[in-house]
Amino acid sequence: MSTTTHAAHAAALSISLGDTALLSGVGLTLTPGRITAITGPSGAGKTTLLRALAGALPHGAHVSAGSLTVLGHDILTLPPEELRRLRRHKLAFVGQDPGSGLNPRMRIDRLITETAADRRRTSVPDLLRTVHLPTDERLEHRRVSHLSGGQQRRIALARALARKPAILLLDEPTAGLDRALRDDIANLLREIAECEYIAIALTSHDPDFVARCADDALSLWPDHLTPTPVPAASVPAPSSYRAVRTPATASRLVAEVTTLSASVGSGRTRRQVFTALDLVLRPGTLTGITGASGCGKTTLLRTLAGLHRPDAGTITLDGERLAPSYRRRTREQRRRIQLIPQNPLGALNPVHTIGTALTRPLKLHFDTPAIRCRERVAELLTAVGLTPEHAERHPHELSGGQRQRVSIARALAAEPDALLCDEITSALDTDTAHGIMELLRDLRDDRGLAVVLVSHDLPLVSAHADTVLTLGRSAEAPLTEKQPAPSPVPR
């Protein structure tokens, strides 16, 4: 614990990246035993503020005005060794894409105890129970790739708590979690703050979660942002090398899944997540996939994309049976089914600019000339609510919500027939999420795009889905329940 009154204090803090202002005149105080929520639209600087508190500004960013003190130190001017010591013993940061920060080769028990304050006295089962993960499924013996996005997020939280920090920094801690689990996390954070006397700062787009757990709230809203959704008129016209589809009829199928079963893990940790699942994707429709965290929603999307081998069942595309692995599918088949992952940071090459990431599918699938690539990249960025100037940035220079929109743009660049979306709105503010869903609606109407949307946001799913598939878990095997949305699709 620091001897100072406040755990951290920012006064009129401004941070810039070149000529771009990331934060302007921000004031913030973190107090032991209290939770401070940082809210605002995507790109407002929420993650930048958390990173500043951890002494980890984006490369090239600098403080242009104001001051920032953390546990009695000017953290942005600390020598490297002192900064590492402070982070090691007093600070814990859980990023928006926690899976990308977990070593994929290490088992969960080693990940949790790796940086624990006292490894020998750290009880992994107790920490798993603390973050509401089951202790009877041998999770501690699995690796990160065998966990769902929600489970990875809670493992990262358990790893942070094992350090017994004075300050806990959480970037969108409930993204990708179902409502009941979000309430549990809110209660957990309240208990941690009060019982452990920890100062907690978190970012969130969920007003209910903020109201439930936060003592104080700071709203960021830079002058250059306006609270307007992505305009539907910004949908880019189809490329000149491909004709616009006519509105689809309900009789044609894009893809069909028959008696599909899949498991995760291996050996003693192997667990079946769904069995004998049937699914039909029709042009112009949106199928919502819901269910508790860990029930197999992401595994289903990865199986459809050929990234996870099923135990049984078939997947057909326009009546042609697809190979279980994407490596054995043709380039055209891979183009026609695109996956937008839950954690875009791990899916974007950190070395490449956003423009390079979007240009690759244009060249790979359509052999698009360089001058047309630049025009198309600008169209795609505009379509998802970004500007053409974002093409020059790298993934680490964007906020989590901006990276998610880049991930969406990259998938749309391939002009797919089926778009698999894994929690694509969980890191976005309400206006931007609404704009993205309107964009998908226009693409469904104009091009006959079939969309599969995994989401814990039940109002969003109900508002946009034609069919809802609920995955559930039981003691023996997962259950599936198909429910018609307000406007059912003819079968």
N, C-alpha and C positions, 0 to 999 in steps of 0.2 A: 504493500500500500504506500501511496505517496503521502507525504506529510502536508501537501498543499490542500486547500479547501476543495478545490475542484480537480477532478481527474484530468480534464482537458479543457482548454479555453481558446477559442478563436475570436479575434477582434478585427472586424472590417477586412476579412481575408479575401484577397483576389488572386486568382491563379490563371495564368495564360499559357497557351501553347503557340509560340510564334506570335502572330497578330490576332489569334483567336482567343477570346475570353472564355475560360472554362468555368470560373466562379467569379462573382463580383460582389465585394462588400459583405461577405457572409459573417454573421456572428453566431457563435455556438458555445454552449457550456455543457460538459458532461460531468455528472455528479455521481459518486458512489451510491449504489442502491437504487438508482433511477434509470429509466429507459427513455431514450430520446429517439424519436422517429423522424427520419428525413424523407420528405415527400416531394412530389413534383413530376412533371412530364419527362418522358424519355429524352436524354440529352441535356437535362437541366444541370448536371454536375453532381448528382448524388454520389455516384461511385467515386468521382474525383475527390470529394470531400472525405469519404472514408479512407481512401488511399493516402490522402495527406495526413490524416490522423495516425496512420501506420508508418508514415515516413517513406512512402513508396509512390511518389508522383510519376505519371507517365513520362517516358523518355522525351526530353526536350521541354517539358513543362517547368514553370518556375513561379514563385510567389512575386507578384507585381506590386502588391500593397498589403498592409495589415500584418498581423502576427498570429502564430499558432504555438501554443504551449501544451505539451502532453506529459503528465506526471512530473511537472517541474522542469522539463527540458524543452528547448527550442528544437523540436524533433527534426525539422528540415535542414538543420545545420549541424547535427550531431556527426562526429567522426564515425566511419563505417563500423568499427569494432564496438563502440558504445551503442550504436543503433541496433546492431545484431543482438547485443546483450539485453537491451530493453525489449525487443521483440520476443526474444527467447523466453524471458521470465515474466513479462508484465502485459504483453499485448497478444491478442488472438484475433485473427482476421479470417472470415469465411466468405469467399467470393461468390459472385452470382453464378458461376459455372463450377461448382465444387468438384465435380468429377474430373475436370481437367487438372486439378491441383492434387489429386490422389495418385500415388505411384501404382500403376496397373499391375506391377509384378509382386507387390506386397500383399499379404493377407490382411484382413480387416483388423485382427488382433494386434499385429505389428504396427499397422498404420496408427492405431489409437494410442499405443504405448510409446511410439517412437519419440515423441516430444513431451511426454508426460512429466509433470513436476517430480513425481516419484514413481519410477517404473515398477518397482517391486510391490508397491502398495496400491497400484492402480488396478481396479477390478473392471475388466472389460465387460462382463455381463451386467454389472451395476450401471455402467455408462450406457450400454445398449438399452436397458430398461428406462434409464433417465430420458432418452430421446425417443422412447416409445417404439423400439424395435424388438421383435420377438427374440427370445433367448433359447427357444426350443427348435430352431431351424438351422443351427450351426452357422449362423451368419458370420461369426468371427473367423471361421475357417475359409470363407469365400474370398474371392478377389473382386475388385471394383467392377469389372466388366460383367459380373454375374448379378449385379444389383440394379434396381430401377433407379431412375433419376431422383425420385423422392427419398429412396433409401440412401443413395450417395450423399444427398444433402444432409441427412441426419447423422451419417457417419462423420462427415466433416465437422458437424456441430459437436459430436461426442469427442472428436480429436481435439477441438479447441477447448472444451471444458476440462479435459484431462490435464491441461497446463495450469489450471487454476489462475487465470489471468486477473489483472486489476481492471483492464478494459477489454470488452468483447465487442468486435465490430462485425456486423452481419449485413451482407448485401443481398437483399430480397430473400430472406430466410424461408419464406413460405411459397415461393414460386414452384409450381409443379406438385403441390400438396393438396389433398382433398380438404373440404371444409372442416370436417371433424378433426383432422390432424392439425390443421391451422389453429384451431381453438386450443388443442393440446399444447402446441408449441408456444402459443401466447401465454398460457398458464405456466408452462415450464420456464419461460424467460422471466416472468414476474417472480416466480419462486427463486430463480438463480440470482436475480438482481437484489432481492430483499434478504435472502438467507446468506448468500456468499458476499454481499456488499460489493458487488461488481457494477461498474458503470457500463451500460450497454448502449450502443448507437446502432441503429438499423435503418435500412432503406426499404421502402415498400410502396406499392401501388394499390394496396388493399386497404381502403378506409375502415372497414370493419375490424380488421386485424389491428390497425393502429389504435383505434378507439378502445379495443379490448386490453391492450398490453402497455401502451406508452403513457408515460407521465408528462412528457413534453413533446412538442412537434415543431419541426422547422420545415417550412415550405419554400422550395427553390423554384424561381421562375424568372430566368434571364430575360432581358429586354428583347432579345432577338427571337424569342419563342412566342407564338400566339396559340391560344387554346382552341385550335380548330382541327377537326379530323382530316385524314388524308382524303382529298377530293376524289370522288368516283371518276371524274372526268380525266384523271391523270393516268388511267389505264393505258399502257402503250399499245399502239396498233400492232397487229401481228406483222412479223417481218415480211419483206417483199418476196422472200423465197418460199413462203408457205401461205396458202390460201386460208381465209377465215372459214371455220367450220359452220355448217348450218345448225340451227337449234336441234338438239338431240331428241329423239323419240324415246319413250320409256321402254320400247321393246328391245333396243340394242344394249348389249352389255360391253362395258370396258374391260372389266375383270370379274372373275368369279372364284371364290374360295370354297372348297368342299372338304368337310370333315378334317379340318386342320388341327393338329395337336403339336405342342412345343413344350420343351423343358429348358430350364436354366441350371447352371452349375454342372458339376461333374462328380463322379464317385459318390461318396456319402452325402455330399451337399446337393446332389441333383434333385430338382423339384419340378414337377409339372405345373405350368402356369395356366394353360387352357387346353381343352380337349374337345375334339369333334365339333369344331367351330365352322359355321357356314356364314358366308358373307357375299353379297352381290353389290358391285359398283356400277352404277349406270351413269351415262353422260349427263352432265349438268346438275348432279346431285351432291349433297354433302352428308356424309355418314359420321355421326358423332360417336366416339368411343369414350366411355366413362367408367369409373370404378375406383376403388381405394388404391392408394400407393402400393406398388409391389404386386398388383394382380395380373400383370402381363400386358399392359397396354402398349408400352414401348416395344416389348418383344414381338407383339403382333405386327407392328409397323415394320420392324427390322426383318421379320420373316417375309412379309410381302415384298420388301425391297431386295431380298436375296442376301441379306447380311447375317441372318440367323437361320440355321438349318432346322427345319421342322422334324418332328418325330414321325408324322404321318400326314396324309392329306395332299391335295393338289391345289395349285394356283394356275389359272388360265388367263391369258390376255387376248381378247378378241377371239376366243375359242381355241387358241393355241396354248398348249401346256408349257409352263415356264419351268426351267431348271431350278432346283432348290437354291443353288448358289449363283450370285450375280456374275461370278467369273465364267460361268458356263452359259450365260445369257448373251444374246447378240448386243452389239452397241445400240441398235435401234430399240430393242426391248428395254435396255437400261435407261435410255433417254425417255421413254414413255412413262416410266414410273420413277418419280423423284421423291426423295425423303428430305424433309426439313427437320433436323435434329433438335432436341430439347436444349442442348448446350452448344451454341454456335461457336464459342471460343475454341473448343476442341476440334471443330470441323473446318475452321478457316486456317490456312497456312499463315503463321505469324510473319514469315519472311516476305510474302507477297502483298502488294497493295490491293485495295478493294477492286480497283479497275481490272487488275490482272485476274483476280478470282472470278469476276463476272465475264471476262473475255474468254476464259478457257472453255466453257461449254459452247460458246458461240463458234469457236474455231473447231472444236472437237466434233460437234454434231452437224454443223452447217457450213464449215469452211468459209466463214464470213470474212470479207476483206477488212483490213485494219481500219480504214476510215469509217466503214459502217459499224465496226465494233465499238468505236468511241461514241457514235451516235446512239447505238443500242444500249450501251452501258448507262448513258445519261438518261434514256427513257426508262430503263428498269429502276434506277435509283429514284427518279421522280415518282414512279408508280408506287413505291413503298414509303413515300414520305421523306426521302432524303434529297440531297442536292447533288448535282453533277460533281461538285468540288470534293465530295466524299470519296470519289474514285482515287484520289491521290493519297489517301490515308491508309494506315495499316490497322489491323484488327485491334491492337492494344490502344490505339488512339481514339477508339469509339466507346460509347457507353454500351451496357449490356443490351438495352433495347435497340440501339442502332445496329449492333452486330446481328441481332435477331432479324432485323429488316433486310440486312445484306444477305443473310442466309436464305430468306424468302426470295429475294431478287435473283440469286444464283439458281435456285430451283426453277423459277419461271423462265430463266434464260434458255433452258432446254426445251421449252414449250411442250410440257408433258401432257399426257392424257389422264394420268392419275397423279394426284399430289397428296403425299402422306405427311401430315402436319402434327408434330409432337410438341404439344404445349407451346405453340408459336406466339400466343398472346400473353403468356404468364409474366414476361418481363416488360410488358408495354403498359403505358397508362391507358385509361379508359377511352379517351378520344382516339388515340393511335390504334388501339385494338379494334375499335369500331371501324376505323378507316380501312384496316387490313381485311376485315371480314367483308366489307363492301367491295373491296378490290376483288376478293375471291368470288363474290357473288357475280360481279360483272364478267369475270373470266369464265365462270360456269355457264352463264347465259350466252356469252358471245362465242365461246370456243368449245362448249360441251365438256369442260374440265370436270372430272370426278374427283371430289375431295374427301379424304378421310381425316377427321380432326380429333386428336386426343386432347382432352381438356378436363380440368376439375371445375371449370366455371360453368355450372349447370344452367344459369340464365342465358349465357352466351350460346351454349349448345342448343338449348330449347328454341332460341330465337332464330337460329340459322340452319339447323339440321333437318333433313328430310326423314332420316331414320336414326335411331339411337340404339347402340349396342352396349350393354352394361356387362362388364366383366367382374366376377366376384370370386371370392376364395372360400373354400370349405376345408374341413379337416382332411378330406381325401383328395379332392381335385377342384379346380376352379369351376364355377358355374358361369354360364352366359345367359343373358336375358335380352331378347330383342324387344324394343319398345318403339312404337311409332311416334314420331315427333308430331307437332300440330298439323303438318300436312304430309301424311304418309305417302311414300312412293309406291305405285302399283308394282306388285310382284309378278 
